């Protein structure tokens, strides 16, 4: 059926004359154009216009919010046909553009010929199909010809037989309403060739063949009648007749052609003209029916945005064997939900002439409209902030993804503070400088004047480098020792204790490490370029130190008497003061483990005089006093260790000891500057002046006041929980005069 282009008209009826396929009659505009006339729109964009279907050329202005398309009254776009659901689709203006989604309609919605599964973005001049209607979205000023033109693929698309939407209460009301008054048919002279349109809401009466929907329904009904007739005729013809005995022999007439035998249709299980396997008669389809193969389900693709990004640098993206460009990049494609796809990225590092390819698998989840895809290459960077003049930069290393091959790069042009991208791996870099052999010689040699080893990894992706001319005259030194806290001497001058870090002039030096109880360590240093000197020295023990080590092993096995014998040998081997203190402390631990508390306390008191083991010896005294139930003696020593110890292992030991000797009580330690202040707890003064330890306190809230003559008092609130140590340090303020 030829499409008609409506150009407007008066409220007159269209002739019932059927237009032929070659009839190109155009309804011309008249002075009585209504508000939906396509050649003269009264609405500014945005709006929807009916391009194909009843009331072609009707305009529907759109709001910025949601616009419902359907046949129900009150919709922004009302389309009166049973192929359209009451609320068929929704068109909404969003920050991303115009979005359309199907509202569960009976016959579905499509955009530019593609079904709408989820919400999709549509643009200017896109075609939306709902039922028998084809609508165009107009968001810019266009001509009437552009407005009503239908794409070729849409014009020749297959004509779907639509199912009438089921009526509901509102629809039934609408359908039972009295019909609107019909317009009288206008009479025109025969052959005039001009027609006028009906009023809005009344489709033109153009004859049976010009009504597409009627024609489709007639064709379908005709086909159903033909199929039904063939089926019943076939059933009647193939009923099994009763067997009869013929008295006369059959006479063969060779000259006469046999009558053609009727065959069952394909629905009976065989193809016409073929005998089914196992059948006695041609056309017998009762034996083995042909199995029907299930139809393959068609997976619908949905439009989606792929948002590509890469780190730490831009990369060239390839998707489905097509190069898309460099990241960051966003493209719109159509993909199948729940299907795994692959995307590739190419990282180029031009400074070292290296490339790295990475593949990422991703899947479109149901309902997802944007898929973020991040390529994170195993790539770090070198950043050079300063370099001496006339130096050559040399870099060599092994990449983490190719450890079996060394790579080198000679960088001739270096831009300060510009990143040089390199893969993760182990590297060394050198600064080289040409040196002339003699004043008159024309021979030059290349000297290495600076060298560093470094790693580039996920944990440390950046190597910063800043080298001045003055830095080339020194070299860094890093020295560790076991045990630590050994004295470090360079060229006879003490420079610190281990672990030690410092810089020394390039040349020869004498390094010495000293610690009591250990033999002295000495070695020569000769460094002629700026490269780190790193050393880890294990000091050898003296004779007394050897006995101390043997005693430690015996104590670990709880062989206390054997340990005591080794410690006695250590004290008889001319030990250093620190070795003597260590032996006394260990003797205290051994005797305390043997429940000889008095002897243990004596050794702890002697060891307390040495700073190296002072805190450990005080904790030994705390344990001894706790065993004697003397918490008044134990707690002050324990508080002192908890406040002054810097070694983390000593702090943990003190905390464990506190919880052991006071499992259900809390302790408050009050210290004031200046000391000697009066402490009041819940209105009751404490006899002892600060510093004071308040122990054996039950749980609860306490009000504490610290006051001293000539100073402003300080009030505190303290809430005690189980087994807490609460130090309070108060700096009293003088009373202004």
C-alpha positions in Angstrom: 0.0 0.0 0.0 1.5 3.3 -1.0 2.3 5.7 1.9 0.3 9.0 1.9 1.9 12.4 2.8 -0.6 14.5 4.7 -0.2 18.2 4.1 -3.1 19.5 6.2 -6.7 20.4 5.3 -10.1 21.5 6.6 -12.5 19.5 8.7 -13.9 17.6 5.7 -14.2 13.9 5.1 -11.8 12.1 2.7 -13.2 10.4 -0.2 -13.7 6.6 0.0 -11.9 6.2 -3.3 -9.2 3.6 -3.0 -5.8 4.9 -3.9 -3.8 2.7 -6.2 -0.1 1.8 -5.8 0.9 4.5 -8.3 -1.4 7.2 -7.0 0.7 9.9 -5.4 -2.1 12.1 -4.2 -0.9 14.8 -1.8 -3.4 16.4 0.6 -2.7 20.1 0.3 -2.8 22.7 3.1 -5.6 25.0 3.5 -6.3 28.1 5.7 -8.0 26.0 8.4 -4.8 24.1 9.5 -5.2 22.5 13.0 -2.5 22.3 15.7 -1.2 19.0 14.4 -0.6 19.9 10.8 2.9 18.7 9.8 3.5 21.3 7.2 2.8 24.1 9.6 3.9 23.0 13.2 2.7 25.3 16.0 5.2 23.8 18.5 8.8 24.6 18.9 11.2 21.6 19.5 11.3 19.3 21.3 8.3 17.3 20.1 7.2 14.0 18.6 5.6 13.9 15.2 3.6 10.9 13.7 5.5 9.9 10.5 3.5 6.7 9.7 0.2 5.5 11.0 -3.2 7.1 11.8 -3.1 10.9 12.1 0.2 11.1 10.3 1.7 14.5 10.8 0.3 15.0 14.4 2.6 16.9 16.7 3.1 16.2 20.4 5.1 18.7 22.4 7.4 17.2 25.1 8.0 18.3 28.7 11.4 18.3 30.3 10.3 15.6 32.7 8.7 12.3 31.9 6.4 12.0 28.8 4.1 8.9 28.7 3.3 7.4 25.3 0.1 5.4 25.1 -3.6 5.3 24.3 -4.9 6.3 27.8 -6.4 9.7 28.2 -4.1 12.2 29.9 -0.8 10.9 28.3 1.6 13.4 26.9 1.5 11.4 23.6 -1.9 9.8 23.1 -2.1 7.2 20.3 -5.5 5.8 19.8 -5.1 2.2 18.6 -5.5 -1.2 20.2 -1.9 -2.0 19.1 -0.8 0.6 21.6 -0.9 -0.2 25.3 -2.5 2.3 27.7 1.0 3.2 29.0 3.2 2.0 26.3 6.6 3.8 26.7 8.2 6.6 28.6 10.3 9.4 27.1 12.4 11.5 29.6 14.9 14.4 29.3 18.0 13.5 31.3 21.5 15.0 31.6 22.7 12.3 29.2 20.0 13.2 26.6 16.5 11.9 25.8 16.0 8.4 27.3 13.2 6.1 26.2 12.1 2.8 27.9 9.3 0.4 27.3 6.7 0.1 30.1 6.0 -3.6 29.6 3.8 -3.0 26.6 2.1 -5.9 24.7 3.8 -5.2 21.4 7.0 -3.6 22.5 8.9 -0.5 21.5 11.8 -0.1 19.0 14.2 2.7 18.1 15.4 2.8 14.5 14.3 -0.8 14.0 16.0 -2.1 17.1 13.9 -3.4 20.1 14.2 -1.4 23.3 15.2 -3.8 26.2 16.4 -1.3 28.8 16.5 2.5 28.8 18.3 3.8 25.7 19.4 7.2 24.5 17.8 8.6 21.4 18.6 11.7 19.4 17.3 14.2 16.9 15.3 12.6 14.0 15.4 9.1 15.5 12.4 6.9 14.7 10.4 5.4 17.6 7.9 2.6 16.8 5.0 1.9 19.1 2.3 -0.4 17.8 1.3 0.7 14.2 2.7 4.2 14.8 6.2 5.4 13.8 7.2 8.7 15.5 10.1 11.0 15.0 11.9 12.9 17.8 12.6 16.5 16.8 14.9 18.5 19.0 16.0 21.1 16.4 14.3 23.2 13.7 13.9 21.2 10.5 11.8 21.4 7.3 8.5 19.7 6.8 10.1 17.4 4.3 12.8 16.3 6.7 10.2 15.9 9.4 8.0 13.5 7.5 10.7 11.6 5.6 10.8 7.9 6.6 14.2 6.0 6.3 14.2 3.4 3.6 14.8 0.5 5.9 11.9 1.6 8.1 9.6 2.1 5.1 10.2 -1.4 3.7 10.3 -3.1 7.1 8.1 -6.1 7.8 4.6 -5.4 8.9 4.1 -7.0 12.3 0.6 -8.3 13.2 0.0 -6.6 16.5 -2.0 -8.0 19.4 -4.7 -5.8 20.8 -3.9 -4.6 24.3 -6.3 -6.2 26.9 -8.8 -3.6 28.1 -8.9 -2.7 31.7 -11.3 -0.6 33.7 -10.2 2.7 32.4 -10.0 1.4 28.8 -13.4 -0.2 29.0 -14.9 3.1 30.1 -13.1 4.8 27.3 -14.4 2.2 24.8 -18.0 2.4 26.0 -18.2 6.1 25.6 -20.7 7.4 23.0 -19.0 7.8 19.6 -18.1 11.3 18.5 -20.3 12.7 15.8 -19.1 11.7 12.3 -18.4 14.3 9.7 -20.4 14.2 6.6 -18.5 13.0 3.6 -17.6 15.8 1.3 -18.5 15.5 -2.4 -15.9 16.3 -5.0 -16.1 16.3 -8.7 -14.8 13.0 -10.1 -11.2 13.1 -11.0 -10.5 16.3 -9.0 -7.5 14.6 -7.3 -7.7 16.8 -4.2 -8.9 15.6 -0.7 -9.2 17.2 2.7 -8.3 15.7 6.1 -10.8 14.8 8.9 -10.7 16.7 12.3 -8.1 15.6 14.9 -8.7 12.2 16.4 -10.7 10.8 13.4 -8.8 8.6 10.9 -9.7 9.2 7.2 -12.1 6.8 5.6 -9.9 5.8 2.6 -11.3 2.4 1.7 -10.6 -1.2 2.8 -7.3 -1.7 0.9 -5.9 1.5 2.3 -6.3 0.6 5.9 -3.1 -1.4 6.6 -4.4 -2.9 9.8 -7.6 -4.2 8.2 -5.6 -5.6 5.2 -3.2 -7.5 7.5 -6.0 -9.0 9.5 -7.8 -10.1 6.4 -4.7 -11.8 5.0 -4.1 -13.6 8.3 -7.7 -14.8 8.6 -7.6 -16.0 5.0 -4.4 -18.0 5.7 -6.0 -19.5 8.8 -9.1 -20.6 6.8 -6.9 -22.3 4.1 -4.8 -24.1 6.6 -7.8 -25.3 8.6 -9.6 -26.5 5.4 -6.5 -28.5 4.3 -6.1 -30.1 7.7 -9.7 -31.4 7.9 -9.7 -32.5 4.3 -6.5 -34.5 4.9 -8.0 -36.1 8.0 -11.1 -37.2 6.1 -9.2 -38.7 3.2 -6.8 -40.7 5.2 -9.3 -42.6 7.5 -8.6 -46.4 7.3 -11.5 -48.0 5.2 -12.9 -51.4 6.1 -11.3 -54.4 4.2 -13.6 -55.8 1.4 -13.0 -58.9 -0.7 -13.3 -58.2 -4.4 -14.9 -61.1 -6.4 -13.6 -59.9 -9.7 -9.9 -59.8 -10.4 -8.5 -56.3 -11.0 -8.0 -55.5 -14.7 -4.7 -53.7 -15.4 -4.9 -50.9 -17.9 -1.4 -50.0 -18.8 -2.5 -47.2 -21.1 -4.3 -45.5 -18.3 -2.3 -43.3 -15.9 -2.8 -44.0 -12.2 -4.6 -41.5 -10.2 -2.2 -39.4 -8.0 -2.3 -40.5 -4.4 -2.9 -37.8 -1.8 0.0 -37.2 0.6 -0.2 -36.1 4.2 1.0 -32.6 4.9 4.2 -31.8 6.7 2.2 -31.4 9.9 1.5 -35.2 9.7 5.2 -36.0 10.1 6.6 -36.4 6.5 7.5 -34.4 3.4 5.3 -34.6 0.3 6.5 -37.1 -2.3 8.5 -39.3 0.1 7.8 -42.5 1.9 8.6 -42.4 5.6 10.9 -45.1 6.8 9.1 -48.2 8.0 5.9 -47.3 6.2 4.0 -49.9 4.2 2.3 -47.4 2.0 3.5 -44.2 0.4 2.5 -41.3 2.5 1.9 -43.2 5.7 3.0 -40.9 8.5 1.9 -42.9 11.5 5.2 -44.8 12.1 8.0 -42.4 13.1 7.2 -38.7 13.1 10.0 -36.4 12.3 11.5 -34.7 15.4 11.2 -30.9 15.4 14.4 -29.1 16.2 14.0 -26.4 18.8 14.4 -22.9 17.5 17.5 -21.1 18.6 16.8 -18.2 20.9 17.9 -14.8 19.6 20.1 -12.9 22.1 19.3 -9.2 21.9 22.2 -6.7 22.0 21.8 -3.6 24.1 23.5 -0.2 23.6 26.2 0.6 26.2 29.1 3.0 26.8 32.6 1.6 27.3 34.7 3.9 29.4 38.4 3.1 28.9 41.1 4.5 31.2 44.7 3.5 31.8 47.4 4.0 34.4 50.0 5.3 34.8 50.1 6.6 31.2 47.9 6.8 28.1 47.5 3.7 26.0 46.2 2.8 22.5 42.9 0.8 22.8 41.8 -1.9 20.4 38.4 -3.6 20.6 37.0 -6.2 18.3 40.1 -5.8 16.0 39.5 -2.1 15.6 41.8 0.6 16.9 39.7 3.1 18.9 42.2 5.7 20.0 44.1 6.6 23.2 42.8 6.7 26.7 40.8 8.3 28.3 38.2 7.2 25.8 34.5 6.6 25.8 32.6 4.8 23.0 29.0 3.6 22.4 28.6 0.0 21.2 26.0 -2.8 21.3 26.8 -5.8 23.3 25.2 -9.0 24.5 24.5 -9.1 28.3 26.5 -11.7 30.3 28.9 -12.3 27.5 32.7 -12.0 28.0 34.5 -9.6 25.8 38.2 -8.7 25.4 39.9 -5.3 25.0 43.6 -4.7 24.3 45.8 -1.8 25.3 49.2 -0.9 24.0 51.5 1.1 26.3 54.4 2.8 24.5 57.5 4.0 26.4 59.4 6.0 23.7 62.4 7.0 26.0 63.5 3.4 26.2 61.9 2.2 23.0 59.8 -0.4 24.7 56.1 -1.5 24.2 53.8 -3.5 26.5 50.5 -5.0 25.5 47.7 -5.8 28.0 44.4 -7.6 27.6 41.4 -7.1 29.9 38.3 -9.3 30.0 35.0 -7.7 30.9 31.4 -8.7 31.0 28.2 -6.6 30.5 26.1 -7.0 33.6 22.3 -6.8 33.3 21.0 -3.3 33.6 24.5 -1.8 33.3 24.7 1.2 30.9 28.4 2.2 31.4 31.2 -0.3 31.7 34.4 1.1 33.2 37.5 -0.7 31.9 40.9 0.2 33.5 44.2 -0.9 32.0 46.8 -0.8 34.8 50.2 -1.5 33.2 53.1 -2.8 35.3 54.9 0.5 34.6 56.6 3.0 36.9 58.7 6.0 36.3 62.0 7.8 36.9 61.8 11.5 37.7 65.1 13.5 37.4 65.0 16.8 39.2 68.7 17.8 38.7 71.8 16.6 36.9 75.4 17.8 36.5 76.5 19.2 33.1 78.2 17.1 30.4 77.1 13.7 31.7 75.8 10.7 29.9 72.8 8.8 31.3 72.9 5.0 31.1 70.1 2.7 32.4 70.1 -1.1 32.5 67.7 -3.6 34.1 65.5 -6.6 33.9 61.7 -6.2 33.4 59.4 -8.1 35.8 57.5 -9.6 32.9 60.8 -10.6 31.1 63.5 -11.4 33.7 65.6 -13.5 31.4 66.8 -10.6 29.2 68.7 -7.5 30.2 67.6 -4.2 28.6 69.7 -1.1 28.3 68.9 2.5 27.3 71.2 5.4 26.5 69.2 8.6 27.0 70.7 11.5 25.0 68.0 14.1 25.8 66.7 14.4 29.3 64.0 16.9 30.3 64.2 17.7 34.0 61.1 16.8 36.1 59.6 15.0 33.1 58.7 11.4 33.9 60.6 8.6 32.1 58.2 5.6 32.0 59.8 2.2 32.5 58.4 -1.3 33.3 58.5 -2.8 36.8 61.8 -4.5 37.4 65.4 -4.3 38.9 67.6 -1.5 37.5 70.9 0.3 37.9 71.7 3.6 36.4 75.0 5.3 35.8 76.2 8.8 35.1 79.2 8.8 32.8 81.6 11.6 31.8 84.4 11.7 29.3 87.9 12.4 30.7 91.0 13.5 28.7 94.2 11.5 29.2 96.8 14.3 29.7 96.7 17.9 28.7 98.0 17.4 25.2 96.5 13.9 24.5 93.6 13.6 22.1 92.5 10.4 23.8 89.4 10.4 26.0 88.0 7.7 28.3 84.6 7.5 29.8 84.5 7.4 33.6 81.5 6.2 35.8 81.0 9.0 38.3 77.7 8.0 39.8 75.8 4.7 40.2 72.6 3.6 41.9 70.7 0.3 42.1 67.0 0.5 42.5 63.7 -1.3 42.0 60.5 -0.2 40.4 57.4 -2.1 41.7 53.8 -1.6 42.7 54.9 -0.7 46.2 57.6 1.7 45.0 56.6 2.9 41.5 58.7 6.0 41.4 62.5 6.6 41.6 63.4 10.3 42.3 66.9 11.4 41.3 68.6 14.8 42.1 72.4 15.0 41.7 74.4 18.2 41.8 78.1 18.7 41.0 78.9 18.7 44.7 77.3 15.3 45.2 79.9 13.7 42.9 82.6 14.3 45.5 81.1 12.2 48.3 79.5 8.8 48.7 76.7 7.5 51.1 77.5 5.1 53.9 75.0 2.7 55.5 76.2 0.5 58.3 74.3 -2.0 60.5 75.7 -4.3 63.2 74.6 -7.3 65.2 74.0 -6.5 68.0 73.1 -2.9 67.3 74.2 0.3 69.2 77.8 -0.3 68.4 80.1 2.8 68.2 81.1 3.8 64.7 84.5 5.4 64.1 85.7 6.7 60.7 89.4 7.6 60.4 89.6 7.4 64.2 86.7 9.8 64.8 83.4 8.6 66.3 80.5 9.6 64.0 77.6 7.7 65.7 76.1 4.4 66.6 74.7 1.6 64.4 72.5 1.6 62.5 74.4 4.5 60.9 73.9 6.6 57.7 76.1 9.4 56.5 78.2 10.8 53.6 82.0 10.7 53.3 84.4 12.2 50.8 85.5 10.0 47.9 88.7 8.2 48.7 90.2 5.8 51.3 88.9 5.5 54.9 89.3 3.3 58.0 86.0 2.0 59.5 86.0 0.7 63.1 83.0 -0.7 65.1 83.3 -1.2 68.9 81.0 -2.6 71.6 81.6 -3.9 75.1 81.7 -7.7 75.3 82.5 -8.0 71.6 85.7 -7.9 69.7 86.5 -4.8 67.7 85.7 -4.8 64.0 88.0 -2.9 61.5 88.1 -2.6 57.7 89.3 -0.3 54.9 87.0 1.6 52.7 88.1 2.7 49.2 85.5 4.4 47.1 86.2 6.5 44.0 82.6 7.1 42.7 79.4 8.2 44.2 77.9 4.8 45.0 76.5 3.6 48.3 78.7 1.7 50.7 76.4 -0.7 52.6 77.7 -3.1 55.3 76.1 -5.4 57.8 78.6 -6.5 60.5 78.1 -9.4 62.9 80.4 -8.7 65.9 82.3 -11.6 67.4 81.8 -12.1 71.1 84.5 -12.1 73.8 85.2 -15.1 76.0 82.7 -13.8 78.6 80.2 -13.1 75.7 80.5 -16.8 74.6 79.5 -18.0 78.1 76.6 -15.5 78.1 75.4 -17.0 74.8 75.6 -20.5 76.2 73.6 -19.4 79.3 70.8 -18.0 77.0 70.5 -21.3 75.2 70.3 -23.2 78.6 67.6 -20.7 79.8 65.5 -21.2 76.7 65.4 -25.0 77.6 64.6 -24.1 81.3 67.9 -25.7 82.4 68.4 -23.2 85.2 71.3 -24.7 87.0 73.3 -25.2 83.8 72.7 -21.6 82.9 73.9 -20.5 86.4 77.1 -22.4 85.8 77.7 -20.7 82.5 77.0 -17.2 84.0 79.5 -17.9 86.8 82.2 -18.7 84.1 81.3 -15.4 82.4 81.9 -13.4 85.5 85.3 -15.1 85.9 86.4 -14.3 82.3 87.2 -10.6 82.9 83.9 -9.3 81.4 83.3 -5.7 80.4 80.9 -3.7 82.6 78.0 -4.3 80.2 78.7 -8.0 80.2 78.7 -8.0 84.0 75.4 -6.3 84.2 73.9 -8.8 81.6 75.2 -11.7 83.7 73.7 -10.3 86.9 70.3 -9.8 85.3 70.3 -13.3 83.9 71.3 -14.8 87.3 68.3 -12.9 88.8 66.0 -14.5 86.3 67.4 -18.0 87.0 67.1 -17.7 90.8 63.6 -16.2 90.5 62.5 -19.2 88.4 63.9 -21.5 91.2 61.8 -19.5 93.8 65.0 -18.2 95.5 63.5 -14.7 95.6 66.0 -13.0 98.0 69.0 -14.0 96.0 67.2 -13.0 92.7 66.4 -9.6 94.1 70.1 -9.0 95.0 71.2 -9.7 91.4 68.5 -7.5 90.0 69.6 -4.6 92.2 73.2 -5.0 90.9 72.1 -5.1 87.3 69.9 -2.0 87.8 73.0 0.2 88.0 73.8 -0.4 84.3 71.8 1.6 81.7 71.8 -1.2 79.1 69.8 -3.6 81.3 68.2 -1.1 83.8 64.6 -1.5 82.6 64.8 -5.3 82.4 66.3 -5.4 85.9 63.5 -3.2 87.3 60.9 -5.5 85.8 62.7 -8.4 87.5 62.3 -6.5 90.8 58.6 -6.0 90.1 58.1 -9.7 89.6 59.9 -10.4 92.9 57.9 -7.9 94.9 54.6 -9.3 93.3 55.6 -12.8 94.5 56.0 -11.4 98.0 52.6 -9.6 97.7 54.3 -6.2 98.0 52.4 -4.2 95.4 53.3 -1.0 97.1 56.9 -1.7 96.2 56.2 -3.2 92.8 53.9 -0.6 91.3 56.2 2.5 91.5 59.0 0.5 89.7 56.5 -0.8 87.1 55.1 2.7 86.5 58.6 4.1 86.0 59.3 1.5 83.3 56.0 2.0 81.5 56.5 5.7 81.4 60.2 5.9 80.5 61.0 2.7 78.4 61.5 3.3 74.7 62.1 -0.2 73.6 58.8 -1.7 72.3 59.7 -5.2 73.6 60.3 -3.8 77.1 57.0 -1.9 77.0 55.1 -5.0 76.0 56.7 -7.0 78.8 55.8 -4.3 81.3 52.1 -4.2 80.1 51.9 -8.0 80.4 53.3 -7.9 83.9 50.9 -5.2 85.0 47.9 -7.3 83.8 49.3 -10.3 85.6 49.8 -8.6 89.0 46.6 -6.5 88.9 44.1 -8.5 86.8 40.9 -6.9 88.2 42.0 -3.5 89.4 43.1 -0.3 87.7 45.9 2.1 88.6 46.1 5.9 88.4 49.5 7.5 88.4 49.4 11.3 89.2 52.5 13.4 88.4 52.6 17.2 88.7 54.9 20.0 87.7 56.0 21.2 90.2 56.0 18.1 92.3 54.6 17.9 95.9 51.0 18.8 95.0 48.0 17.6 97.1 45.7 15.0 95.4 42.1 14.7 96.4 40.0 11.7 95.1 36.2 12.1 95.4 36.7 14.8 98.1 39.1 12.7 100.2 42.7 13.8 100.3 45.6 11.4 99.7 48.3 11.3 102.3 51.2 11.1 99.8 52.1 14.1 97.7 52.8 13.9 93.9 54.0 11.8 92.3 51.6 9.4 93.7 50.2 6.0 92.6 46.6 5.2 93.3 46.0 1.4 93.1 43.4 -1.1 94.3 40.7 1.2 92.9 37.4 -0.4 92.0 35.6 0.3 88.8 33.7 3.6 88.4 33.9 7.3 88.0 36.4 9.4 90.0 36.8 13.2 90.5 40.4 14.1 91.0 41.7 17.5 92.1 45.4 18.4 92.1 46.3 21.6 94.0 49.4 23.4 95.4 49.8 26.6 97.2 50.5 29.5 94.8 49.0 27.6 91.8 45.6 27.3 90.3 44.0 23.9 91.2 43.2 21.4 88.4 40.1 19.2 88.4 39.8 16.0 86.4 37.2 13.3 85.8 38.4 9.7 85.4 36.3 6.7 84.5 38.1 3.4 85.4 37.6 0.1 83.6 39.0 -3.3 84.3 42.8 -3.6 84.4 43.8 -0.1 83.1 46.9 1.9 83.7 46.1 5.7 83.6 49.0 8.1 83.9 48.0 11.7 84.7 50.6 14.4 84.2 49.5 17.9 85.3 51.3 21.2 84.7 50.1 23.6 87.4 49.7 27.2 86.4 50.8 29.9 88.9 48.2 32.3 90.3 48.6 35.7 88.6 49.5 38.5 91.0 
